[in-house]
Structure formats: C-alpha cells, structure tokens
Amino acid sequence: MISLVTAGESHGPAITAILAGVPAGLRIDLARVDRELARRQGGYGRGARQEIERDRVEVLAGVRKGLTTGAPLALFVRNRDSRLDELGELYAPRPGHADLAGHQATGAPIRDVLERASARETAARVAAGAVAKQLLESFGIGLASHVTAIGRVVSAERPFAGAPGSKAAAEDPVLRMRALNELADSSPVRCLSAEHSAAMCRAIDEARERGESLGGVFEVIAEGVPAGLGSYAEPARRLDALLAGAIMSIPAIKGVEIGEGFGAAGLPGGEVHDEILWDPASPVRAGGFVRRTNRAGGIEGGVTNGMPVVVRAAMKPIPTLGRPLASADIRTHEPVPASKERSDVCAVPAASIVGEAMVALVLAGSLLERLGSGHIDELRARFDLMLSRLRAEPGS
C-alpha cells in the first residue's frame, strides 16, 4: 500500500522522493522531517560533504494546508553542492562500490553510476520515512535506532534493560522510542554506552590516520506494533522478508538479522523460541499473549506477534579510502590505484537513521495493507476494530 520511488544524483540539483499510498487527512510536521534529515547528516566520522549540505524538505505535491490529500507526495531535497556537469570522468573503479559492476551492467560512464549509487540518495528515503513515522505514530507505533558496533568495538548495551526517560515514556511506545532516540542522538556515534562511544570515536580517528574506513552494526526497534501484520501464507508478503529486503537496499549493508538472527543458529531450540503465556493485563496489541523473551524480534512465521520488532544490520566500510586499493583502468586495463571521491571514514550512525526510515516505510505499508485506504479517520476506526478483535476471548 506504500510505494517509494527516488530520483536524483549526488551532485545533481536535488534528490526527490515520490511517496504513494499515504492516506488523506494525515497532518505532516515538516519541521520533524527536517530534523530527521539533520539526524542523517550527523555522526562522528562523516566527511566534508555534510558541512556543505543543509538538508531541508520541500513538498511539491500531496499536502495542502499541512494535511495529506491522498495523492502521491513529492518530496524535494536540494543539493547545495550541485556541480554535476563540472565533474570529470573516472576510469579506475573502486573495489566495493557499484562503479565497475554498474558500468558493466549499463555501459554508462562510471561517473553516472557513482552519482546515482551514492548514499546521498538516502536523503530522499529519510524524508519519506519521516512521513511514514508520523503515520505510524498516529496509531501509537514508535521507532528508534542505535549503533551497537563500529569496527571491532562492540557494545552489549540494549535499551530494554530499562525504559529511558520518564514513566510516561515507559508506558507509551511513541514516547519511549523518542526518548531512546534522544539518548542515542546524544552520542556522536549514536551508541547507548558512553564508554563504548568514546572507544568507537578513537577507532574512527585511528582509521582516518591510516587512510582506512570502518563499518559496523546498528539496530532498529519498533514498539507498539500490533500482532497480525504481514503474512504466513504468501512468501512475498512475509514481514521479515520485506524488512530484510528494505534494509539490504541501503548502500553498504551486507547483512540483516531479526531478533537473535545469526546467533540463534548455534543454539538449541529451547534457548531460541519465546515461550507463550496468557495474561489478560498484557498490552492489547499482543492480544493478551505475552512472551518472557523476544528472541524472535517480534516476528513469527512472517507475522508480527505483538512484541517489539527488532532488526539489526551490518554495514561494510565505505569503499573510498584515503589509501586507495588496487584497481584497473577500464580503457587500458592497466593496473592503477582506485579513484578517490570525497567520502566519510564511518557512516554507521547515519545508516542507522536510514534504517529507521526503511523499517518505518515497511511497517506503514503493512499496516495500510491491513487497514485499507481512505481518510486517516476511517483507518483509525478500522484500527480500533482490529484491536478489539485481538482483545476478544478465544473462539469469540
């Protein structure tokens, strides 16, 4: 029910998102969209490009007087560093980038490939994801993210040890996730552990001095997601498959896991599966069923089970290095150092914001698939009806 198409080049005039499927009547706070764009530009280890750009969204269609019209939204983010026609051609593809593979696929010059394959495109995704987050929050669903590893520095800190912020934040999924994001955003690398944040920053500094780059791992959490989204019957509609595909579409992401993920592969079943209990006092969105653990990451059989949805992604190091790797000239086939483009040393904190956006878009699409289209007020009424069915006693 939600579809996203982006357009634009890294050094072109703008990055554009066309977001279709958003119901009519949803109030859009553009200042919040701009804040999401600013979050994407932050993080220790970012390059000089972020000092040039000051991303702001312009809505060209789909919103009138602050409310969505039900038509596709056109979201426009201008590039201040717009100089595409001034940039020269490149002939030494970078290992790990789309340069050579994209050139071989299309025959297009490497410059054209890298301009589109650049992670600058994710500004459009974050703008669209910010709209999806506002849609989800109107149904009591909140999202947050944080970084768990950069290079060899790994933090075991997990947010569910205790709710950040006030008692209200602990009780309200939206407030809880906002508080978690505020805590993560207070770190230059978006890590919840101050000790590990400092170690990650040192690792980034050391990598910069060596002409290297670093990858890492981030986690996205969605709370307040009701049971029953997704499908166990149709492979293409399994929510875990949709989430994995969306996260893997982010540049430089090489691995995705939900819940325990790869860690579950080495454990016996009794230490992996979440036991089910009945508790009439449990959150309505779980239908009265609770689990002592959340190793499944909120999804069983491709369907949400009322527990928080937890997705982690592994990001490889940025391909542009201060000390370039070996490459070959595409014209002469002679050995040459790989091309150098202005780049980050580490973009894992920024990628976590893009991950939030992609999870928001998938969950919003799955929710609207369940509720249908129309005006936001109609959808809220259907949502309440869905929750009332979850509340009902077995067999009723």
RAVENBEL-V597799 format. One record per pair of residues at least 12 apart in sequence whose C-alpha atoms are under 7 Angstrom apart, sorted by sequence separation. I is the first residue (numbers start at 0). J is the second residue. If there is no record, write none. Layout:
# RAVENBEL-V597799
I:J, I:J
This chain:
# RAVENBEL-V597799
4:16, 5:17, 60:72, 61:73, 163:175, 243:255, 276:288, 277:289, 296:308, 297:309, 324:336, 325:337, 370:382, 3:16, 4:17, 60:73, 162:175, 275:288, 276:289, 293:306, 296:309, 323:336, 324:337, 3:17, 4:18, 59:73, 98:112, 164:178, 275:289, 276:290, 323:337, 3:18, 58:73, 59:74, 97:112, 98:113, 163:178, 275:290, 2:18, 3:19, 58:74, 97:113, 163:179, 274:290, 2:19, 37:54, 57:74, 58:75, 273:290, 274:291, 1:19, 2:20, 36:54, 56:74, 57:75, 273:291, 1:20, 56:75, 57:76, 90:109, 97:116, 273:292, 285:304, 0:20, 1:21, 56:76, 89:109, 273:293, 285:305, 319:339, 55:76, 89:110, 273:294, 284:305, 285:306, 319:340, 33:55, 54:76, 88:110, 272:294, 33:56, 271:294, 272:295, 319:342, 52:78, 317:343, 52:79, 317:344, 51:79, 52:80, 317:345, 51:80, 316:345, 141:172, 140:172, 141:173, 139:172, 140:173, 143:176, 314:347, 139:173, 142:176, 143:177, 141:176, 156:191, 258:293, 259:294, 143:179, 144:180, 156:192, 258:294, 259:295, 136:173, 143:180, 258:295, 259:296, 27:65, 145:183, 154:192, 257:295, 258:296, 26:65, 27:66, 257:296, 26:66, 25:66, 26:67, 154:195, 24:66, 25:67, 146:188, 24:67, 146:189, 147:190, 152:195, 23:67, 24:68, 145:189, 146:190, 22:67, 23:68, 145:190, 23:69, 145:191, 152:198, 22:69, 152:199, 21:69, 149:199, 172:222, 19:70, 20:71, 172:223, 258:309, 19:71, 257:309, 258:310, 18:71, 19:72, 257:310, 17:71, 18:72, 256:310, 257:311, 17:72, 18:73, 256:311, 17:73, 255:311, 256:312, 16:73, 17:74, 255:312, 16:74, 226:284, 254:312, 255:313, 15:74, 16:75, 225:284, 226:285, 239:298, 254:313, 15:75, 224:284, 225:285, 252:312, 253:313, 14:75, 15:76, 252:313, 253:314, 13:75, 14:76, 239:301, 252:314, 253:315, 13:76, 14:77, 150:213, 238:301, 251:314, 252:315, 13:77, 149:213, 150:214, 237:301, 238:302, 251:315, 12:77, 13:78, 149:214, 150:215, 237:302, 12:78, 149:215, 11:78, 148:215, 149:216, 10:78, 148:216, 12:81, 147:216, 148:217, 231:300, 10:80, 11:81, 146:216, 147:217, 231:301, 10:81, 11:82, 146:217, 147:218, 230:301, 231:302, 10:82, 11:83, 145:217, 146:218, 229:301, 230:302, 10:83, 145:218, 229:302, 144:218, 145:219, 228:302, 229:303, 144:219, 227:302, 228:303, 143:219, 144:220, 227:303, 143:220, 226:303, 227:304, 142:220, 143:221, 225:303, 226:304, 142:221, 226:305, 141:221, 142:222, 225:305, 140:221, 141:222, 224:305, 140:222, 141:223, 140:223, 224:307, 139:223, 140:224, 223:307, 222:307, 36:122, 221:307, 222:308, 220:307, 221:308, 220:308, 221:309, 36:125, 220:309, 35:125, 36:126, 219:309, 220:310, 218:309, 219:310, 218:310, 219:311, 218:311, 32:126, 35:129, 217:311, 218:312, 216:311, 217:312, 216:312, 217:313, 32:129, 216:313, 215:313, 216:314, 215:314, 214:314, 215:315, 214:315, 214:316, 284:386, 27:130, 213:316, 283:386, 286:389, 287:390, 10:114, 212:316, 213:317, 286:390, 9:114, 212:317, 284:389, 8:114, 9:115, 14:120, 283:389, 8:115, 16:123, 283:390, 7:115, 9:117, 15:123, 212:320, 246:354, 14:123, 18:127, 211:320, 9:119, 210:320, 211:321, 9:120, 16:127, 210:321, 211:322, 246:357, 210:322, 245:357, 242:358, 5:123, 242:361, 241:361, 213:344, 214:345, 118:250, 212:344, 213:345, 215:347, 211:344, 212:345, 214:347, 217:351, 219:354, 219:355, 229:365, 207:344, 228:365, 228:366, 203:344, 203:345, 43:187, 42:187, 43:188, 42:188, 43:200, 44:203, 189:348, 188:348, 146:348, 146:351, 145:351, 144:351, 144:352, 144:355, 143:355, 142:355, 96:318, 95:318, 94:318, 93:318, 93:319, 129:356, 132:359, 125:353, 128:356, 131:359, 135:363, 124:353, 128:357, 131:360, 125:356, 128:359, 121:353, 124:356, 128:360, 131:363, 93:326, 92:326, 91:326, 91:327, 91:328, 90:328, 91:329, 90:329, 91:335, 93:337, 91:336, 92:337, 93:338, 91:337, 92:338, 91:338, 89:338, 46:342, 46:343, 45:343, 46:344, 44:343, 45:344, 44:344, 45:345, 44:345, 45:346, 44:346, 42:348, 42:349, 41:349, 40:349, 39:349, 39:352, 38:352, 39:353, 22:372, 23:373, 24:374, 25:375, 22:373, 23:374, 24:375, 22:374, 23:375, 22:375, 1:364, 0:364, 0:367, 0:368
